Amino acid sequence: MNADPKNGTPKTPLYIKVGDLKVEFHSGCCILDIGFPNTISVEIGEIHFKNYYTYALSLKARRRGDSSEPASEAKWKTCLRNMRLMPHPHFETGSQDYFTISRKQLSYDLCNVTGLRFILRQPSPIWKEFKIEDLKFCKTSETKPVSLPSWLLKPPRPIDEEDREIKGAPPMETLSNHLQQMWGLGEQAATNSTQNALGRFDVDGSYEINLLSYT
């Protein structure tokens, strides 16, 4: 995956409130819109982000070409629903982990995207603030498969019995018997070897004058 140089610009998160707007009571829902300024549309293959006490999220996208209406008036379509980021909303497990949303998790490909909308949910009243951070958008790098050379694509040639025999060498069975005999002689010599040092010129504990005269 390659990072898209046209990363989106997040807008100010909008926390949905219930009842009197002057009362600090959140509904546990937050909307985060992502825009892509100075671009017509983008293609997104993966979305990377860090969680901050968000229990679950859904993702909607606005795409160019979905309708005849202008891009700013196109309808939002859900491509990911209720992705859980924390096992339990009242515990901190997973509250600050990193996550990746891939194409396999989406209901459709994010092509010709003009905007994204994250719907964040945190039903627990313990956490006063919840959001997602460090958003990074990546696109698929279209790399062509490397073609193998023709000689690797050919099936291996079956080995004939004639190829198994080495020219000028005895048959394998005869060679194996000779090797076994040599191994047996080596084992016998090792068994019969003495630990006493053998002198070069001594015979029965004394030196042989004739042997010394030839050195």
Disulfide bonds with the S-S distance in Angstrom:
none
